[in-house]
Amino acid sequence: MNLPSRTLALAVLALPLFAAGAEDGDPTFGHSFHGEVFNEGPRQAAVLIPGTGNVHFEVTTSSPEAQEFFNQGIGQLHGFWDFEAERTFRQVAAIDPDCAMAYWGMAMANYKNNERGKGFIDEAVARKDKVSEREQRWIDGLAAYFENPKADLKKRLRDYVRSLEDLAIDHPDDIEAQAFLLKHIYYNNGKGLAIPSHYAINLLADKILTAAPDHPANHYQIHLWDREKADRALTAAANCGPAAPGIAHMWHMPGHIYTKLKRYEDAVWQQEASARVDHKHMIRFQIVPDQIHNFAHNNEWCIRNLNFLGQFDRSVELAENMISLPRRAKFKEEDDKEKKDDAVYEPKGSSWQYGRQRLRDTLVRFEQWDTLIKESENGVLTADDASIRQRDVDRFLGIAKFETGDRAGASRHLTALQSILDEKTGKRDSAVAKARTKATKAERDEKGIKAATGAAAKPFKADIDTYQKLVNELQVYEALTAEPPQLDTAKELLPKLKDLAKWRHANLWHRAGSEEQALKLANEAVNAGKNEVLPLAMKAKLLHAYGKEKEAREAFDSLRKVAALADLDTPPLQDLAQVAKALGYPEDWRQANPPAQDLGERPDLDELGPFRWSPPSAQPFSLLDAQGNKVSLADYSGRNVLVIFFLGRGCTHCMEQLNAFAPMTEAYRKAGIEIVAISSDSVEGLNQTFRDSDEGKNPFPFTLLSDESLDRFKAYRAYDDFEGMELHGTYLIDGQQRIRWQDISFEPFMHPEWLLEECERLLAIEAE
């Protein structure tokens, strides 16, 4: 094992390392020499990335390179790119270990993580006697914030803002003091410290941007007005992306403003730009997608806006790409060492969750019933009761099957929902009856009995209301698709429908034969959904159907511009072909809109990166096994292989990992996946592992290879560039020799069952 930087005790440790179970005192390979705070976060070197913001924050260092990286880290902080900011500040510390502000930067990148933030700022405090008085004040302010995480949060937040105020006052030419002050006033607003005057705070933003119009503080001005008066941030929206074009979030945030102003085409451009920048960065640096802040949210928001524009095809393309992404290994019981084998995947906020939800919603919105049925029953939209609940599957499958004529199938979903509703109603009634009996025996008056029964019913109300709404909705479709349609039943139920898009509700009233209600809801839908294609399309369709030609023409004339980018071959818009013909419009009746005149510099989107994420190519390897035979990645061309990088026989946790995967080897093979484990041991070290086993041979049912030089560890980024140590890495490489999934960590990946499921999911998506 190549251990130039480890202690002798680590190097000579001798245990039966192929046996599971670490003992107290064992070394924990892959953990930072500097303490737990350095275990997490990025551990590969940073590079200078163009376009992270025109900022300069002078710090004490003799290295111009360290200063340049520090400036980059500041720009990344302003762009909420905290993961990469921490990497950059680690690079500063690697260049100049005495640069106290490098550790301040790491703490700032972990401002929301008290434990890690405190660990980093303590390192800065330990070095602050080597920096200027101004830098000491930056350090002291943040150190005070992290000093006692259990103290009153609002006081800590106020005190930190005051420390920034003092810096800004005493250093009036320091734009960064003003910019961070603006950032944290905005941040505190979301933590219960409301901004008393947005106008007053905007004066600070204007001061910064007057002195430096291309400063990343444009980002904060957008946040300032995002939930207030969005039009007051239009200049910042135009300037934000160009201020830091290498940071995806800086392109994303103007999309907030344009969405609020119902300018969906401009919003989509911003969100697509953001996605492309992220995709380019992830592919280049082999980064797991959901490690990037806001990545999944940006893409799901983009899909929503594409839906508003009537762009079905691109909505589906982006949603499917989100679903195809490797899931980041996050588990609800991750911290429970005793239950790791039973850990449940946590989808919250992931591309997997958002992609599935947006795909489902898009298929419903554009009435793609056959596809919805296929994906919900045997595809990517099956229920998991986390990102997609069974009740939602029953709801939408029920609608789809009623609409496609499978009434028997639809009835099964309606029955399932009705059964749950009956069960919950029965439990409520039982609880109410018990409460009434108890209150009566206690001789409470009528008011007391009512209070007792009301309290007993309350815990059931939300669920009962939810299931009642779902049942009502499916009963409407059941009535409208009957032969002949049961219009009276539909009309009785339609007023009870809740949480339904008004334009869809309008169409149901139209199908039930009520012109008045249909037009009323269609008008409400257009008023509520300004510049949205489908509500306006529904209004035009209904007006034409009811013979209101003048109003229909007016609505259609508006629709022609609103639907400039819409896909006309989807059911909600296909229905308008005859309307367009009757009104004398061409077959392609859309009208292009001239670009807005208040937009900033917009590069060609292809220059920013690809629209879809694609897996990076795996680095080739050709390594020796214990017998001295060469085994290369090319040997597995056309086959899938799971590659595990482990830290040699001296790492007990690695042996635990291999022992966990060993019993799963045959299951992986049946799924078409071979397992190969690459060790940092020498060939002789591999042979020693064999000799230590009971049978004197490879104790694992898969190939072990030697990478004593750590060359392939580095190529696969399973290596800490800052501390010169190998890390644990697990990778799924497909038959085209692309990395489809990875986990790189200070600890080995210990969920072989979940990973097999994930591998099968990813490979199945590709096969389609």
N, C-alpha and C positions, 0 to 999 in steps of 0.2 A: 504494500500500500504506500502510495506517495504521500508522506506526512512530514514535509520539511518544517512546517510551522507548528506541529503538535508537540506536546510534552512527551517525555519518555514514557510516562505512565500510560498515556493513551496508546503509544505505539506498541508496547509490549503486553498489553492486556491479553490474557489467555483464558477464554471461557469456552464451554461447549456452545459455540455461537449459532449453530444451526438449530439449537433447541430454543423454543419460544420462552420468553419471560426475562425481562431485565431486572437486575438486582440493584439495590441502593448502592451508589458509588460508581456505577457504570458510567462511562463517558456518553454524552449525548451528541453524537456526530451530527453535523449540519447546523447545530446551534451556534449563535454568534459568540465569539470570544469576549465581546463587550457587554454581554448581558441580554436578558430576555427582550428588552425593548427593541433590539436590533434584529430579532429573529424574523419578525413579520416585515411586510413591506418589500419594496424592490431590492434585490441583492445583486443585480447585474449593473454594469457600468452605464452611466449616462453618456449621451453624445449631445453635441450642440445641434439643436433643431431650429431651422430657419422659421421665423415668423412667430416667436413667442412673446412679442411685445417690445415696444421701444421704451425700455425703462432702464434706469441706472440707480443703484442703491450702493453707495460707497461703503465698503467694509475694510477692516484691517487685515490685509494679507499682502505678502510679498510676491504673490503669483498673479500675473495678469489673467492667466487661464482660469484660476479659481474665481476671480472677480467676474469674468465673463459668464461662467457657469452660475454664479450667484445671481446675476441679473436675470438669467434665464429662469431660475427658480422663482424669482419674484413675479415674473410675467406669468408663470404657470399657476402660482397662487391666485393671482388676479383673475385667471381664467377658470378657477375652481378645478384645476387639474392636479389635485393633491397627490395622487399616487406618483405621477411623474415628477412633481415638485420635490417630493421626498427623495426620489432617485437622484435628482440633480443636486440637492444639498448634500447627499451622501458623497457625491462626486467631489464637491467642494472640500469636504472633510478628508477625502482620500488624497487630494492634492495638497491640502494644507491642514493637517490634523489640529493645529492650534487655532484655527479660525473659529472663534466662539460663535459667530453669527451663522455658521453652517448648521449648528445644532439648534439655534433659534429657528432657522428655516424648517428643520425637520419637525420641531414642535408645532410650528404654524401649520404645517401640512397635516398635523394630527390634532387640530384645535378641538375637534369634537370627540376626541379619545383621551380622556383624562389620564389614564395609566401610561399610554405611550407618550403623550404630550409632556407629562411631568418627567418621564425618564429622559427625554431629549433636552428639555430646558435645564435640567440639572447638569447635564454635560456642558451646556453653554455657560452656566453660572460658574462652573469649575474653571473656566478659561477666561472669564470676563476681565481679569486684571491685565490681560494682554491687549485690550481693545480700547477704543476712544470712549470718552465720557458719553457721547451721543449713543454709541452702540450699547454701552452699559445700561442706558435708560430703556432701550428697546428690550433688552434681556430682562431687566428688573420688572418691567411692566407685565411681561408674559409669565415670568416666574411667580409673581404675586397671584396671577390668575390661577395657576396650577397648584399653588402651595397647599391648599386644602380643598380638594374636590367635593368634600361633603358640606362645605360652607354654603350659605345662601347663594344660589346661582345668580339671581338678579343683581345682588350686590357685587359679585365677582365680575359680571358683565359690565356693570356701570363703572366699576373701578378701572377696568381695563380700557374702556373708552376714555376715561379721564386721563389715563397715562398717555394715550395717543394725543389727546387734546393738548396736554402740556408740551409734548414733543413738537406738535404743529405750531404752537405759539412761539416756543423758544427757537425753532428752526423754520422761519416763515418761508424759506426758499426750498424746503424739503418736500417735494411733491409726494414722495412715498408716504410720509407721515400723514399728509392730508388724505391720500388715497386709502390707506388702511383705516383711518378714522371713518371715512365714508363707508367702507366695507362693513365695519363692525357696528356702526349705527344701524345700517340696514339689517345686519344679522340679528342684533338685539331686538329689532322690531318683531321678528318671528319667535322670540323667546319671552314675550310678554311685556317688553319695554317699548310701548308704542311710540312712533314718531309723532310729536305734537304738531309739527308743521312741515309738510313735504316741501313747501316752497322754500322754507328756510334752509333745509338740508340740501335742496337743489342748488342753492347759492354756492355751497361748498363744491358740488359737482361741477358747476359752471366755472368756478375759479380754477379748478384743476384742468379742465378741458380747454379753457381759454389759453392757459399757459402751454398746454401740450395736447392739441386736438386729437392726436392719434394714441393717446394713453389708453391702456386697458380699462381705465375707470369708466369708459363708455358703458362697460358691462354693469357697473353699479348704478348708473343713472337709469338704465333699463329696469333693473330690479326696483328702484325707487318708485317708478311710475307704473309698473306692470299691473298692479292691482288698484291703481287710482285713476289717473288720466293717461291712458296709454299713448294718446297722440302727442303728449309732451315729451316722449322719448323717441320721436321719429328721427331726429338728428343722430342720437346715440345709436339707434338701430342701423342707420346707414353706415356709421363709422366703426361699429363694434367688430365685425368680422375682419375688415382690412387692418384694424389695429393689432390683431394677433392672428393672422390667417393660419398658423400652424396648430392652433388650439381649437378643437371641434366645438367646445361649448361656446366659444365666442361667435361662432356662426349660428349656433342654436338659439341663443337668447333673443336676437331680433325677431325670431319666429314667434316668440311670445307676444310681442307688440303687434305684429301683423295679424296674428290670429285674433287678438282682442278687437282689432279694427276690422275684422271680417275680410281681410285681404289674404285669402287662402293661397292664392297662387304665389304670392311673395313669401308667405310663411313656409310653404312646401320647399321653395328654393333654398331658404335658410336651413331647414332641417335636413334636406338632402345634402347640402354642402357639409353640414356637421357630420352626417353619417359617412360621407366619403373621406373626410379627413381622418376620422376614427378608423375606418377600414384600412386605409393606407398605413397608418401607424401600427395597427395590430398585426397586419401581415408582415410588415418590415421587421418588427421586433419580436414576433412570435409571442404575442400577449393574448391571454384569455379575454374574450370580448367584454364580459360583464365585470372585469376588474376596473374598467374605465367608468368614472362617474358620469351618470346621465345618459350613457350610451343607449340602454334599452328604452328609457323614457323618451329620448329624442326620436327614436325610430317609431315607437308606437304613436307618438304625437303626429309624426309625419303621415302615418297611415290614416289617422283620423282626418287630417286635412285633405289628403288625397281622396278620401270618401266624400268630403264636402264638395270637391271639384268634380265628382262623378268619375274618377279614374279607377275603375275596378281592377284592371290588369296590373297596374303598378302597385296598387294596394296589396293584392294577393302576392305579387312577386316579393315585396319587402317583408310581408308577414311570414311567408314560407322561408325566406332567408333567416329571419329571426329564429324560427323553429328549428332550422337546421344547424344552428350554432351549438358548439359544445357547451354543455351546462357546467357552470362553475360549481365545484364541490363544496356546497354549503349545506349543512345538516342542522336540524333543529336541536339535536342532542350532541352536537360536536364537542362540547366541553365535558360531557359525561363519559369519563374514561371507561366506566363499567358497562356502558351501553353502546359502544361504538358500532358493534355488529348490528344493532337494532336501530341505528340512526336513520331518521327520516329526512329525505331531501327537502330543503326549504326553497320553494320557487319564488317567493315574494320579491317583486321588483326585477325579476330576471327577464332576459330576452325570450326564454322558453314560455314564461307565463304571459307576457305581453303579446308575443307573436301569436299564440294560440287564441287568446281572447280577441285580438284584432282580426284574425282570419275568420273566426266564427262570426263576428259582428259584420264583417264585410260580406260574407256569403249570405247572411240574412238580409242585409240592406239591399243587396242587388239580386235577391230572390234566386240564388243558385242552389235550389233545393236538392237536386240529385247529388251534387258535390258535398253539400252539408251532411246529407244522410251517410254517404260513403265514409267521410272523414270522422263523423261522430260515432259510427258503429265499429269501424275497423281501421281507422286511420289516426291522424295526429290530434283529433279533437275528442278523444274518449275522455270520460270523466276521471279525475283523480282526486276530487273533493278538496283541491288546493287552488290550482289555477283555473280549473273548470269543474264546477260542481254538478253532481248527478241531477239535481233539480233543473239546472239550466239545460243539460242535455235533453231531459224529458220535455222541457218546454219547446226547444227549437226543433227537436226531432218530431214532436207532435205536430207543430205547425207545418214542417216540411212534408210530412206524410199525408196530412189532410190535403195540402195543396197539390200533391202529386197523385192523389187518388188511392193511397194505401190507407183506407179508413180503419181497417182492422189493426194495422200496425200503429197508427196514430192513437187509437183508443187504448192500446196497452200503456202508452205513455201518460195519457189522461188518467187512466185508472191508477197508475202508480202514484201520481201526484195527489189524486183524490184520497187514496188510502192513507198517505202520510198526513194529509189535512184532517181526515177523520180521526186518526190516532192522536194527533196533537190536540184536536178539539175535545176528544174524550178525556185526555189527561187534564185539560183545563177544567172541564165540567166536574171531574172528580175532585180536583183540588178546591174548586169553588164550593162544592157540596160539603166537603169536610170542614172548610172554613165557616160555612153557614151553621153547621151543626155545633161546632165548637163555640162560636159566638152566641148562639142561642142558649146553649147550656150555661154560658157565663152570664146570661141574662142581660146582654147588651141591647141597647135600644136599636131602632131601625137604622139610624145613622151609623151606629157602630158596626152593625151587621153588614151594611153596604160597604163600609170602609174595609172590613175584613175580607169580604168576597172580592172586592176590587183589587186588593193587594195580592190575593191568591191568583187572580186571573192575569195580572200584569206580566209575569215572566213568560207567558205563552203568547202574548199579543203579537209581537213582531213576527214570529214564525208563522202563526196562523194567518196574519194579514198577507204575508208573502205567498204562502201556498194558495190562499184564496184567490189572489190576483192571477196566479199562474193557471189555476183551474178555470177561472172565468175566461181568460184569454183563449185557452184551447177549446172551451165550449162554444165560443164565438165562431172559431174556424170550423168546428164540427157542424154547427148549424148552417154556416154559409156554403159548405161544400156538400151538404146533403142533397139527395135527389128526390124531390125538388128541394131547393134551399128553404130552410126554416127561418124565414125573415123575422117573424114576430119574436122568436126566441133570441135571435141575434140582437134585435133592437132592445130587448129587455136587458141583455147583458152588456151591451156596448158602453152605456154610461158608467159601468162599474170598472172599466179597464183603467189601470193606473200604470205609470212609468212606461208609457208606450209613446214612441215618436209620433208627433201630431199628424205628420203627413201619412204615416201608415194607418193611424186611427181614422183619418179622413177617408182613406180608401176603403176601409172596412164599412164605414157608414154608407159610402157610395154603393158598395156591393149589397148592403142591406136595404137599399132603395130609399135612403133619406137624403135628398138633395140639400136641404137646409143645413143639417148637421155636417155633411161632407164639406160643403163650401165654407162653413164657419171654421172648422178645424183646419182646412187647407189655408185659409187666410192667416189664421193664427200661426201655422207652421212657417209660412213665408216671413211673417213679421218677426218671429223668434229666430229664424234661421236665415238671416240676410246673407245673400251671395252663396247660399248652398243650393246645389243643383237639384237634388231629388224633391225637396219641398216645392220648389217653383215648377218643376216638371209635373208634379201631381196636380198643382193648381191649374196649370194650362190644360192638362188632360181632362180634368173634371169640368172646367168651364166649357170646353169644346163639347164634351159629352152632353151637357145640359143646354146646348144651343146658344150659349152666350158668346157669340162670335167676336164681338168688339173687345170684351174683356179677355177672351182667350188669346186674341192677337196681341193685346198689350202684354199679357203675361209671357207669351211666346217670344215676343221681341226682346224682353228682358232676359229670358232664358238663353237666347242665342249667344249673348255675351257671357253670361254667368257660366254656361256650359262649354266655353271655348275649348277646353281641354278634355271634355268628358268622352267616355267610351260609349258610343251609340248602340253597340250590339248587346247590351245587357237589358233584361226584361223591363225595368222601369223606364228606360229611354227608348227601347224598341217600340213600345206602345205609342210613341209620339210620331212615328214615321207617317202614319196616316193623317195625323193632325197637321204635320208640316205640309204634306201634299195638298190637303184641303185648303190650307191657308196660302198656297202658292209658293212655298219655299223650296229650295233645292233639296236633293236627297241628303247631302251633308249640310245641314242648316246652321252649323256652328259659325260664329264670327270671332275672329281673333281680336284680342284686346291689345292696345298699345301699351308698352311698358310704362310703369309709373316713373315720374320724374324726380322723386325724392329718395331714390335708392343710392347706396354707396357703390364703391367699386366692386364689381362682381366678375371674378375670373371665370374662365370656362370650367364647368363642373368637372369635366374629365381630368383637368389638371390637378384638382384637389384629391382625387382618388377614385376608386371604383364604387359603383352604386351598391354592389353586393359584396359581402365578405366572402372570401374563399380561403380554404385552409392552406397554410404555407407548406412548401416542400420540405420533406424531412432531409436532414443532412445525411449523406452516405456514411457508412462505417464498414470497416473490414478489420475484424479483431480475432484474437486467438482464443480458442477454448482451452480447457485444462490439458488436452492431449496435443496442443500445438497446432490444431487444425484451424484454418482461416474460415470465419463465418462472416458474410457480408450482408448488408441490407438488401443488396441486389438479389441475393439468393431467395428473398421473399417476394420478389416482384410478382404482382398478380395475386398475392395473398395478403391477408391482414395479419398484423403482428402487434402484440402488446409488448413494449420495451420498458423494462424497469431498470433505472439506474440506482444501484445501491452502493453503500459506502464500505463494502468489504466485510470480511468475517469479523472484524473488530467492532462492528456496530450491532449491538444486540437488537435494536429496534428494526434494523434492516432484516435481520434474521426472522423477527416476528412477522414482518411484511411478507417475506418469501414463504414462510410457513402458512400464512393466511391465504396466499394465492395458490399454493401447491394443491390443495384438495379441489380447487376450482379448475385445474388445468384441463381436464377432460371436457368440462362444460364449455370452456372457452373454445376448445378444438371443435366441438360440435357446432358452435356458432361460427366456425370458420376463422378462428383467431388463434395463432400460435403465441406462445410467451417466450420471450428472451430476456434474460437478466444480465445487465452489464455492470461489472464490479470495478471498483478502484484498486482492487488487489492485483498483484502480478499473477502470471500463470502459476507460479509456485504457490502463491497464496490460495488460488483456487484449488490446487491439489491438496493443500493442507486442510482446506475445508472438507474435501472428500475423505482424507485420512481420518479426520476427527469424527466422521459419521460412524454409526454402528456397523455399516456394511462396507466401509472403506471406498465408497463411490459417491457420485453426485447424489446428495440427499433430496434433491428437488427434481420433479418430473419435467423439467424444461432446461434449455441450454443456458449455461453460464459462460460469460465472456469476460476477458480482461481488458481494461482500459487504464493501465497503470500510469500512463502519461497524462491522463485526464483530458486528453485532446477532445474526445467525443463528449465528455461531460460539458466542456466549455462550448462546443458547437451546438449542443442542445440546450444551452443556458441553464443547465443544472449545476451551476457554479456561482459562488459568491466572488465577484470580481474585486470587491472591496477588501475582503479578508483572505482571499486566496485559498478558499476551501470548497470542496465539492458539496453539492446539495442532493437531496432526494428528488428523483424525477420519475414520472410514470406517463407513458405516451401511447396512444392508439395511432398506429400508422396503417393506412389503408393500402389496397393493392396497387394504387397509383403512387404510392410512397409519399403521401401527404399526411401531415399531422392533423388528425381529426379531433383529438382530445388530449389534454395534458394537465398535469398537476406538478408544480415545482414548489418545494417547501423545505423548511427546516426539519420537518417530520415526514416519515414515509406515509404514502397513501394506504389506508387500511380498510377500504370498503370494496372488496372484490365482487360481492354480489351486486351491489348497486352499479359498479363500473361495467359489469357484464351487460346489465340491462341498458346502460347508456351506450355502450359500444354497439349493441344490436339495434338500438334506436337510430343512431347516427348512420350506420351502414345501410339500414333499411331505407332511410330517406334518400340516400345517395343512389341506391339501386333503382328507385322509382324515376 
